Amino acid sequence: MISFLAVTLLSSALGFGASSTNDVSGNWKGTLDVGAVKLRLVFKISKDATGALTAKMDSLDQGARDMPVDTVTFKDGTLRMELKTISGVYEGTLYKAGNKATGQWTQGAQSFPLTLDRGQGTASAPEAETLSPTDLAASKQAAEKLGGSWNGTLNTGVANLRLLVKISKAASGAATGTMDSLDQGAKDIPLSRITHKEGKVRFEVSGIGGTYEGTLATDGTTLSGQWHQGGQSMTLDFKKVASAPSK
């Protein structure tokens, strides 16, 4: 799975059975709960010119898009998809209405329940954050102080990863944002719990189990801090991208 530091991506009987339709084409969305991390997945299933099933998968919280699904089969009400590049397999049973599949995601020696719902489009909104009054105030301050784009390079000891963090203000006034890992092809990885308190900045990247803690310079153009992930900490500094001049 695309990740920093090799973080792996990790009823009733009447409700199941052969689907009322043999066409499973469409976008199927589900959330994989692996304990500390919840990963929103989208499987985009279609048919090729011969009528054979084909699919791609997005892992929204890890910024992975259009991962190739090597095999897709639907037989006797069972949907099975295999992604050899990450040793992952999904196998689920469709409800008779054909709009839900309940099954298991297996990767390596681990297996987790995964329910997929057929939906429109590929976007899947994350759950709204629940912030304490203190953190909400700090998040609103972050939106004011950090709004814009920030470039940084993470030296992992094995590779240098160019990162682009984009922070803006949500309707509530709180900070919202995403991160791109340009050298890994990961885009729009959601940030959460973005706060600014007395010059100290913090945000989480829960989809890859990462946290950033830094200090904002007095001129508001640089961040100096540490990236924490998988029990390791590495220096990570950001520089604000200059805004294009108004025309």
N, C-alpha and C positions, 0 to 999 in steps of 0.2 A: 504494500500500500504506500502511496506517496505520503511521506511523513518526515519530520525532523528526527534525527538520531535513531532512525529505524523504528519509530513507534508504530506498532502494527495495528492496523484497523481491527483494529480488533472490531363442551357446548352441547350444545345438544347435538345428538347424533343426526337429527333431522336437518341440522344446519349445514352439514357437509355432504360430500358426494359429488357425482358428476355434475359439472356446471351446465346451466341451461344453454350456454353458448360454448362453441369450441374455439372462439376467437379470443385470445388473451392479449391482443395488441393493445398498447396504451402505456400510460405511465403509472407505475405502481410505487406507492410511497410507504415507508415504515421507519420506525425508530428502533435502533439496536441499542439495548441497555446492557452495557458491559461493566456495570458497577459505578465506578467514579466518572465514567464518560458515557454520554448518550449521543449516538451518531445517527443523524437523519440520512436515510438512503433513498434514492430514486432509481428504479429499474425502468428503462425505456425500451419496451418491446415492440418490434415491428416485424413485417414479413418482407423477404427479399423477392426478386423477380420470379423465383421458382415457387414461392409460397412457403418456404421454410422460415421458421422463426429465427430472429436475430435480436440481440439486445446490447445495450450499454448501461453502465451504472455510474451514478454520481454519489459521492460521499460528501454532502454539503458542508459538514462541519470540519472536514479535513481539506477542503478546497480541491478535491479530486473530481474531475469531470470526464465523462465519456470513456470510462474504463471499459475495455472490450470484454463482453461476456462470451466465453468460448463455445458453450453449448447451451441451448434452450430447448426444453422438451415439455410438452403438455399432453398427458395421456391418462385416461381414466380419472380425470379430476385432479391429477397431481401435476403441479408446476415445479420444474427443476431447472436451476441455472447454475453453471459452474464458471468460476473465474480462476484460471490456472495460475495467472501471474501472482495472485495473493493466496493461493491454495484455499479458496473459499467456495462453498457450495450452499445454495439455498434450495430447500425442498419444502413445499407447502401444499395443502389441500384447499381447493377453492370451495367457497360457499356456493350453493345452487344458483343464487342470483348472479354469480360471476363477478362480483365487485369486491371481494375480499378473499385473501389467502392466509391461512394460519399454518405456521410451520417452524422450521429451525434453520438458523444460519450456523454452519459449521466451518471452522477455520483451524487447520492443524488439528490439535487434540481437543480443542474447545468447541462447545456448542451452546447457542443462546436462542431463546424463543424470538421469533420475528413475525409480526403480522403485517401484511401489505394490503393497502387499500388502493383500489383503482381511482385515479383522479385526473383532473384536467391540468395541463401545464406541468412544468418541472420544478417550479418554486415551492418551497415549503417553509412557512414562517416559523422561526424559533419561538419557544415559549417566552412570554413576557417576563422580564426580570423582576424579582421581588427584592427591593432594596430598603434598608432601614432609613429613617429620616436623615441620619447623619451621612450615610453612603449616597443617598439621593442628592443631597446638597453637594457632596464632593463630586458626583457624576456631572451635575449641572455645571460646576466650576470647570471640570475637565472639558466639557463641550465648548466653553468659552475660551479656555487657555490653549487647547490642543487642536481645535478645528482646522482641518487641512490634511495634507499628505506628508508623510515622514519616510525618509530613506535610511536604511541601516544595513550593515553586513555582519552576519553571525559567523564567526570562525569556530567551527566545530572540532578543529584539529585534523579533520579528514578533508573537509571542503569549506569553502567560503560561500555562504548562502545570502544572496541579496534579498532583502525584505522591503516591502512597501506597506506601510500602515496608513489607513485612511479613516479619519475620525470626523464625525459630523454631529449635528444636534437632532435628536428625535423630537416628535411632536410634544412630548412631555417636558422637553428641555434638557433631559438627561443625554449623556454622550452615548453614541452608538458607533460601531466601526467594524472594519474588516482588515485582514492582512493577506498579502500575496507573497508567496515564496517563489520569486521569479525564476530561480535556477532549478526548481523542482516542478514547475508548471502548475503549481497550486494557486488558485485564485479565490478571492472573496471568502477566506476562512473567517468565520464570525468571531468578534471579540466580545467579551462580557465583563461586567463589573469594572468599567473604566472609571477611575477616580483620580482626583487631584486634590491633595491636602497639603497646604503649607509648602508647596514646591515639590512634594513627593508624588510621583505618578505610578499608578499600578493598573494593569489590566490582565485578564485571563484569556487563554485560548483553549477552552475546554475540549474542543474536538481533537486536539493533539496533546493534551495534558501539559500545557505550558503556561508559565506565568512570567510577566515582565514587571520589574520594579526599577524605577529610575528617578533621577532628579532633573527638573526642568531648569535650564539656565535662566538667569534674570532677564535676558533679552528675549526669552521665549522662542529661540530658534534651534536649540539643541537639547537632547535628552541623553544623560549618561547613566548607565545602569547595568543590570544583570538579567540574563534570561535563565529561567529555571525550568528544567524538564528532566524527568526520569532520574531524579536524584543528583543531577549535575547542574552546575551553575557556570555560565560563561558571560564574559563581558559583551555588552551589546549597547552601542550608542546610535542615536538617530539624529538626523538633521532635517529640519523642516524644508519642504520644497517651496521655493519662492513662487508666489502667485503670479500669474500672467498679468501684465499691465493692462489696465482698462483701455478700451478703444474709444 
